[in-house]
Amino acid sequence: QSGSGGGRGSVSWRGAGNGTSPRTSEALKAPNPYSALTPDVVVGAVEALGHRCDGRMLALNSYENRVYQVGREGSTPVVVKFYRPGRWPDAAILEEHEFALELARAEIPVIAPDVHEGRSLFKHEGFRYAVYPRAGGRWPELGTRDDRQWMGRFLARIHAIGRTRPFRHRPHLDWRVLGQETADYLLDCGWIPSHLEVAYESLAGGVLSLVEQRFDEAMPLRTLRLHGDCHPGNVLWTEQGPHFVDLDDCMTGPAVQDLWMLLSGRPEEMRAQLDDIVEGYQEFADFDQHETALIEPLRTLRIMHYAGWLARRWGDPAFPRAFPWFQEPKFWEQHVLNLREQVAAMEEPFS
């Protein structure tokens, strides 16, 4: 894997550049923490690590963090990722990097951060950031049995490494955090339109009771280090097959968390897709079929958490621009309808 820089063992971080100016320090405390992330700051961060930039810069699709492709003189561009201030402690980011580097050393196609002088996490003008090699590819369609089996094999290899030791600083998948805390936040902060408040509060209570029941029935769960957000947008496909990007949400949880987001279509289509993925998966690791009972509860939690994520990030100007429909009653009416549909889905076995 290119970009590992030969680093071994744990990686650490240090400041790179000229520290934090008073102007930047104040901006980092504002509702929009990226207001001070100007092109000069982006280029300065990359050049602080010894690169010579050529002035070309392209903002890549990212909302939680800010990610840019930056051109270099006489070399290929790099990708620089600026972490959202206040979201993760340094130790959690370093565990993300260590996991990616561990996978890369095992020749699993994961885009790992560059390691410079034994470090992978840096600081410039108050922003924590990491630099990655640029990687090409397309989103996978997973339209054939062979492609789905291929994906299953690589996920099993990631999970085989993930089982070797635990995370210490990354989150555990917890339905209370994803669901209950989200519902409480949306209600307490007035995000639910008044004509839907009573219906939402009652529905959320019933939905989460059913989620809790399904998790209780699935116990004891085998948990491991996961990609955590393994949807097709976080996978790039080339002629050599899939490679995985963006471990920003890596976590501890059951294996099925990295499989269910790759499924789409009608229930019978998703069942067939899962069978193909699991067939490939089991070439390298065992898959506990009991975990399939968590697919619809996990989908329910993602629906709830997505709404909460948008609400919590609304002070960042990038969110109203990208998701202008979020404050419209129509969104929340559809959200309630989706949760009602999930009640029915969770009451049926995934088959």
Residue pairs with C-beta under 8 A, 6 or more apart in sequence:
1 104
1 105
1 107
1 109
1 110
1 111
1 112
2 133
3 111
3 112
3 113
3 114
3 115
3 132
3 133
4 101
4 104
4 105
4 112
4 114
4 115
5 114
5 115
5 116
6 115
7 101
7 115
7 118
7 120
10 94
10 98
11 94
11 97
11 98
11 101
11 115
11 118
11 119
11 120
11 121
12 94
12 118
12 119
12 121
13 90
13 93
13 94
13 119
13 120
13 121
13 122
13 123
13 128
14 119
14 122
14 123
15 122
15 123
15 124
16 45
16 48
16 49
16 122
16 123
16 124
17 44
17 45
17 48
17 123
17 124
17 125
18 124
18 125
19 125
20 28
20 125
20 126
21 125
21 126
23 36
24 36
24 41
24 125
24 126
24 127
25 126
27 33
27 35
27 36
27 126
28 36
28 85
28 126
28 127
31 315
31 316
32 315
32 316
32 317
33 84
33 85
33 86
33 316
34 66
34 82
34 316
34 318
36 125
36 126
37 66
37 82
37 127
39 57
41 124
41 125
41 127
42 57
42 68
42 70
42 80
42 82
43 53
43 55
43 57
43 70
44 124
44 125
45 80
45 82
45 122
45 124
45 125
45 127
45 129
46 53
46 70
46 72
46 78
46 80
46 131
47 53
48 122
48 124
49 114
49 116
49 122
49 131
50 116
51 70
51 72
51 75
51 78
51 131
52 72
52 73
52 74
53 70
53 71
53 72
53 73
54 71
54 72
54 73
55 71
56 69
56 70
56 71
56 77
57 68
57 69
57 70
57 71
58 68
58 69
59 66
59 67
59 68
60 67
60 68
60 69
60 79
61 67
62 81
63 313
63 316
63 318
63 319
63 322
64 84
64 87
64 248
64 313
65 81
65 82
65 83
65 84
65 248
66 81
66 82
66 84
67 79
67 80
67 81
67 82
68 79
68 80
68 82
69 77
69 78
69 79
69 134
70 77
70 78
70 79
70 80
71 77
72 78
76 133
76 134
77 134
78 114
78 131
78 132
78 133
78 134
79 131
79 132
79 133
79 134
79 135
80 129
80 130
80 131
80 132
81 129
81 130
81 131
81 132
82 127
82 128
82 129
83 93
83 127
83 128
83 129
83 130
85 126
85 127
85 128
88 96
89 169
90 121
90 128
91 168
91 169
92 169
92 170
92 171
93 121
93 128
93 130
94 120
94 121
94 169
95 167
95 168
95 169
95 170
95 250
96 170
96 247
96 248
96 250
97 112
97 113
97 120
97 121
97 130
99 162
99 167
99 225
99 247
99 250
100 110
100 111
100 112
100 113
100 247
101 112
101 113
101 115
101 120
102 161
103 110
103 112
103 158
103 161
104 110
104 112
106 157
106 161
108 154
108 157
108 158
108 161
108 244
109 154
109 240
109 241
109 242
109 243
109 244
110 158
110 243
110 244
110 245
110 247
111 132
111 133
111 135
111 243
111 244
111 245
111 246
112 132
113 120
113 121
113 130
113 131
113 132
114 120
114 130
114 131
114 132
114 133
116 122
116 131
120 130
121 128
121 129
121 130
122 128
122 129
122 130
122 131
123 129
135 236
135 243
135 245
136 236
136 238
137 236
137 237
137 238
137 243
138 236
138 237
138 238
139 232
139 233
139 235
139 236
139 237
140 147
140 151
140 232
140 235
140 236
140 237
140 242
141 147
141 237
142 148
142 151
142 232
142 262
142 273
145 276
147 237
148 262
148 273
148 276
148 277
148 280
149 276
149 277
149 279
149 280
150 241
150 242
150 280
151 235
151 242
151 262
151 277
151 280
152 259
152 276
152 277
152 278
152 279
152 280
152 281
152 282
152 283
153 280
153 281
153 283
153 284
154 241
154 242
154 244
155 227
155 230
155 255
155 258
155 259
155 277
155 281
156 280
156 281
156 282
156 283
156 284
156 285
156 287
157 284
157 285
158 227
158 244
158 258
159 224
159 226
159 255
159 258
159 285
160 284
160 285
161 225
162 224
162 225
162 226
163 224
163 225
163 285
165 225
166 225
166 252
167 225
167 250
167 251
167 252
170 225
170 250
170 251
170 252
171 177
171 251
171 252
172 223
172 251
172 252
172 253
173 223
173 226
173 228
173 251
173 252
173 253
173 254
173 257
175 208
175 211
175 212
175 215
175 297
175 301
178 301
178 302
178 304
178 305
179 204
179 207
179 208
179 211
179 300
179 301
179 304
179 305
180 208
181 308
182 304
182 305
182 307
182 308
183 200
183 201
183 204
183 208
183 304
183 308
185 191
185 308
185 311
185 312
186 192
186 200
186 307
186 308
186 311
187 197
187 200
187 201
187 204
189 311
191 307
191 311
191 332
192 200
192 201
192 332
193 329
193 332
195 329
196 329
196 332
196 333
196 336
199 336
200 332
200 336
203 336
203 339
203 340
203 343
204 304
204 339
206 343
207 300
207 304
207 339
207 342
207 343
207 346
210 297
210 343
210 346
210 347
211 297
211 300
211 301
211 346
214 293
214 294
214 296
214 297
214 346
215 221
215 294
215 297
217 293
218 254
218 290
218 291
218 293
218 294
221 254
221 291
222 254
222 255
222 288
223 252
223 253
223 254
224 252
224 253
224 254
224 255
225 250
225 251
225 252
226 250
226 251
226 252
226 253
226 255
226 257
226 258
227 234
227 244
227 247
227 249
227 250
227 258
228 247
228 249
228 250
228 251
228 253
228 257
228 258
229 246
229 248
229 249
229 261
230 244
230 257
230 258
230 259
230 261
230 262
231 261
231 262
232 261
232 262
234 244
234 245
234 246
235 242
235 243
235 244
235 245
236 242
236 243
236 244
236 245
237 243
251 257
254 288
254 291
254 294
255 285
255 287
255 288
255 291
256 291
256 292
256 294
256 295
256 298
257 298
259 274
259 277
259 278
259 281
260 274
260 294
260 295
260 298
260 299
261 302
262 273
262 277
263 270
263 273
263 274
263 295
264 270
264 273
265 273
267 348
267 350
267 351
270 295
270 350
271 350
271 351
274 292
274 295
278 287
278 289
281 287
292 350
293 349
293 350
295 350
296 342
296 345
296 346
296 348
296 350
297 346
299 342
299 345
300 339
300 342
300 345
300 346
303 335
303 338
303 339
303 342
304 339
307 335
310 319
310 323
310 326
311 326
313 319
314 320
314 326
319 326
320 326
325 331
